Amino acid sequence: MPLPPAPTKRAALLSPDAHDAPARSQHGKGGRRSSDRRAEETRSSGPQPLELFDRHAAEGAASIESVPLAKQKAPAPVMARSSEESRPALSPTPVPATARPKRGKSSGPAKLFVLDTNVLLHDPMCLFRFEEHDIFLPMIVLEELDGHKKGTTEVARNGRQASRTLDALAAAQGADMGKGLKLDSTGHRESGGKLFFQTNPLDYTLPTSLPQGKADNQILGVVQALRDLYAKDAPGRPAQEVVLVSKDINMRVKARALGLAADDYQNDKTLDDGDLLYSGSMALPADFWTRQSKPIESWQSGSSTFYRVSGPLVPNLYINQFVYFEAPGEPSMYARVTEIRDKTAVLKTLKDYGSIKNAVWGVNTRNREQNFAMNLLMDPEVDFVTLTGTAGTGKTLMALASGLTQVLDDRRYTEIIMTRATVSVGEDIGFLPGTEEEKMGPWMGALDDNLEFLAKGDGGGAGEWGRAATNELIRSRIKIKSMNFMRGRTFLNKYVIIDEAQNLTPKQMKTLVTRAGPGTKIICMGNLAQIDTPYLTEGSSGLTFAVDKFKGWPHSGHITLARGERSRLADFASDVL
């Protein structure tokens, strides 16, 4: 006897409101009750094979929604990440529409993550980054969080925001700390787990070599007690894997030495590997012209040549990405992607700033990547430029030269504003006297060095370029500002340079970039190999965050400068030291 089209009939019985059950709680409850009642009628009157879809309800004498997620046997998911690739695939078994999760959550057992204090201080929104998993906060974490809430530093601000988040969860309607606070009660529907606090004393025994009064060791003791407590099923509580999440490497090492599961907080990382960072340029294959010869069309507009190409290369291109073709015995081609439509892309040849006639404030580019960068810096349609590269690749010099040209010659911007992250390489020298600009003076040695070169040139004074600009005029158009006073400001028609941007967090980067008003251009520069901010890595740096998020936007561009041009000594030292 053939099976009837059960899924079609089941779906036809659902009212339109039932499909919105996760979004509207009142309709959701009614939809679930009506669907369960109809399911019972279908099982009693329909053929037996329909029970394939309701076997959980038949075995448990309840609907599938009452079955804890942790009891469904499936591979455990890895550390909760926001990216799609970290989520396990859903079970292929069909389930009723009313029993489907809200956002395609995994069918594996939910874990219990114990958060260290530094995770909350690093990302105050971390409570909502663990998807369907539960979170546990030891009492000592709340004590440490309270100790960090005073002050005007970024850590203090994060501590206060984390405390406000905990207060909002505890004050939500129907919140019960004993049963756990629902993390989606404040509108974060991507969080399906619960937040538990340490409301009862826990018994644990740590090695005598670990001081009992230290906060880290108390957290380790809580993790050990929870691991033993959640090792087996209990009435109303399924067994769960307990994992410590901490940004402290030594904390994770101690936890693993005690046989406890520990992991780093991965959600703050834009990229897992710094080598995957978007470089901004791509080499065309050697057979590009022969393979693409038929569909290519070209035309001339001013001094630029345009090519419309198609083929397998187009899906991998981004707007404002640079492409180049270099082959022995054939003419080279350097172009920028200006348009991507369907399966075709338009390439525009570049202006050669390596030529003497195209010098920018007396500066010529010396390699391919520098020419790419100068085309971005001099383009008025590009509002946001990111430059990365090792020391001596010319980031600051090119940014200043193009800024002076567009401020003093082209009058495109009114002035240059320069700022940088004030993170010391060594021990801090203490408070600095004077005004804001005088305090920032020691941090702006790179600005002084480059201005000296731009004012004198390689062989003489400013007269060599036919300019009457003096050092005083140049200085009057450059303002040095501290990042500490950027909140609330709006820059109109300014050329903003953010140096040492690799030391910024993603939140600080957002604060600075959102200061841009109409007609403002922002340049972010940095070397991702020289990060001095604690708990910040190449994958979680604000510069990496900006490069990845602005990738492909028509009014932004990025280039990674590969070759140093400072001196042969500096180039050799950067390679071998």
Secondary structure, 3 states (H helix, E strand, C coil): CCCCCHHHHHHHHCCHHHHHCCCCHHHHHHHHHHHHHHHHHHHHHCCHHHHHHHHHHHHHCCCHHHCCHHHCCCCCCCCCCCCHHHCCCCCCCCCCHHHCCCCCCCCCCCCEEEECHHHHHHCCCHHHCCCCCEEEECHHHHHHHHHCCCCCCHHHHHHHHHHHHHHHHHCCCCCCCCCCEECCCCCCCCCCCEEEECCCCCCCCCCCCCCCCCHHHHHHHHHHHHHHHCCCCECCECCCCEEEECCCHHHHHHHHHCCCEEECCCCCCCCCCHHHCCCCEEECCCCHHHHCCCCCEEEEECCEEEEEEECCCHHHCCCCCEEEECCCCCCCEEEEEEEEECCEEEEEECCCCCCHHHCECCECCCCHHHHHHHHHHCCCCCCEEEEEECCCCCHHHHHHHHHHHHHHHCCCCCEEEEEECCCCCCCCCCCCCCCHHHHHHHHHHHHHHHHHHHHHCCCCCHHHHCCCCCHHHHHHCEEECCHHHCCCCCECCEEEEEECHHHCCHHHHHHHHCCECCCCEEEEEECCCCCCCCCCCCCCCHHHHHHHHCCCCCCEEEEEECCCCCCHHHHHHHHHC
